[in-house]
Amino acid sequence: MDHARYTDLTEELRGLIAERLSIRARTFPRAVRKAGRLLPAAARAAADDLISLETRLSHPKLAARTDPGQVLRAADTIRTALHRHRAGALAGQRRSLLAAEIGFRALLVIGAGLAFLQWQGSV
């Protein structure tokens, strides 16, 4: 496996992470780091294997000795884990939590205002 194929593969996986998990990053290692526990343990281990192979694949002699099956198995593991996520589900969940937090804080402010008015005797 050569470094150009490896780069194409990691760019594809980085794009899948961006699409499925709504995580934007410039490089594959940074995307994996940002994804953290959103990726299952097997996918994180496969991603770590891919990241560790980058330096090996940048050297021509070591790249010729690297098993392409290992790289493809790790990529398939990550791809399978990412296809289990619905695209945009995490972003929708974050929006829902934000709306709930805004509603809760508004309720607290209204409750405090009513308590203050009751305390002043205006109500």
C-alpha positions as CSV (number, residue, x, y, z in Angstrom):
1,M,0.0,0.0,0.0
2,D,1.4,3.4,-0.9
3,H,1.0,6.7,1.0
4,A,-1.3,8.2,-1.7
5,R,-3.9,5.4,-1.2
6,Y,-3.6,5.7,2.5
7,T,-4.2,9.5,2.3
8,D,-7.3,8.9,0.1
9,L,-8.6,6.4,2.5
10,T,-8.1,8.6,5.6
11,E,-9.7,11.5,3.8
12,E,-12.7,9.4,3.0
13,L,-13.0,8.3,6.6
14,R,-12.6,11.9,7.8
15,G,-15.5,12.9,5.5
16,L,-17.6,10.1,6.9
17,I,-16.9,11.3,10.5
18,A,-17.9,14.8,9.4
19,E,-21.1,13.6,7.8
20,R,-22.2,11.1,10.4
21,L,-21.0,12.6,13.6
22,S,-21.0,16.3,12.6
23,I,-17.4,16.6,13.7
24,R,-15.3,18.9,11.5
25,A,-11.5,18.6,11.5
26,R,-8.7,19.2,9.1
27,T,-7.0,15.8,9.6
28,F,-8.0,12.3,10.3
29,P,-6.2,12.0,13.6
30,R,-7.8,15.2,14.9
31,A,-11.3,14.0,13.8
32,V,-10.7,10.7,15.7
33,R,-9.6,12.6,18.7
34,K,-12.6,14.9,18.6
35,A,-15.0,12.0,18.1
36,G,-13.7,10.3,21.2
37,R,-16.3,8.0,22.7
38,L,-18.8,8.6,20.0
39,L,-16.8,5.9,18.1
40,P,-17.1,2.4,19.5
41,A,-14.0,0.9,21.1
42,A,-13.3,-1.4,18.1
43,A,-13.5,1.6,15.8
44,R,-11.2,3.7,18.0
45,A,-8.7,0.9,18.1
46,A,-8.8,0.6,14.3
47,A,-8.4,4.3,13.9
48,D,-5.4,4.3,16.2
49,D,-3.9,1.5,14.1
50,L,-4.4,3.6,11.0
51,I,-2.9,6.7,12.6
52,S,0.1,4.7,13.7
53,L,0.6,3.3,10.2
54,E,0.9,6.8,8.7
55,T,4.6,7.2,9.5
56,R,5.3,3.7,8.3
57,L,3.5,4.3,5.0
58,S,5.4,7.6,4.4
59,H,8.6,5.6,4.0
60,P,8.8,3.8,0.6
61,K,10.5,0.6,1.8
62,L,8.4,0.2,4.8
63,A,5.3,0.9,2.8
64,A,6.1,-2.0,0.5
65,R,6.3,-4.3,3.5
66,T,3.0,-3.1,5.1
67,D,0.1,-5.5,4.7
68,P,-2.7,-3.6,2.8
69,G,-5.2,-6.1,4.3
70,Q,-4.6,-4.7,7.7
71,V,-5.2,-1.2,6.5
72,L,-8.4,-2.2,4.7
73,R,-9.7,-4.2,7.7
74,A,-9.2,-1.2,10.0
75,A,-10.9,1.1,7.5
76,D,-13.9,-1.3,7.1
77,T,-14.2,-1.5,10.9
78,I,-14.4,2.3,11.1
79,R,-16.8,2.5,8.1
80,T,-19.1,-0.1,9.6
81,A,-19.2,1.8,13.0
82,L,-19.9,5.1,11.2
83,H,-22.7,3.7,9.1
84,R,-24.6,2.7,12.2
85,H,-25.0,6.4,13.1
86,R,-27.8,8.4,11.5
87,A,-26.4,11.4,9.7
88,G,-27.2,14.6,11.6
89,A,-28.6,12.7,14.7
90,L,-26.1,14.2,17.0
91,A,-26.6,17.7,15.8
92,G,-30.4,17.3,16.2
93,Q,-29.9,16.0,19.8
94,R,-27.7,19.0,20.6
95,R,-30.3,21.4,19.3
96,S,-33.0,19.7,21.4
97,L,-30.8,20.0,24.5
98,L,-30.2,23.7,23.8
99,A,-33.9,24.4,23.4
100,A,-34.6,22.5,26.6
101,E,-32.0,24.5,28.5
102,I,-33.3,27.8,27.2
103,G,-36.8,26.8,28.2
104,F,-35.7,25.8,31.7
105,R,-33.8,29.0,32.2
106,A,-36.8,31.1,31.0
107,L,-39.0,29.2,33.4
108,L,-36.6,29.9,36.3
109,V,-36.5,33.7,35.4
110,I,-40.4,33.8,35.2
111,G,-40.6,31.9,38.5
112,A,-38.1,34.2,40.2
113,G,-40.0,37.2,38.9
114,L,-43.3,35.9,40.2
115,A,-41.7,35.1,43.6
116,F,-40.4,38.6,43.8
117,L,-43.8,40.1,42.9
118,Q,-45.4,37.9,45.6
119,W,-42.8,39.0,48.1
120,Q,-43.4,42.7,47.3
121,G,-47.2,42.1,47.7
122,S,-48.0,43.3,44.2
123,V,-49.8,40.1,43.3
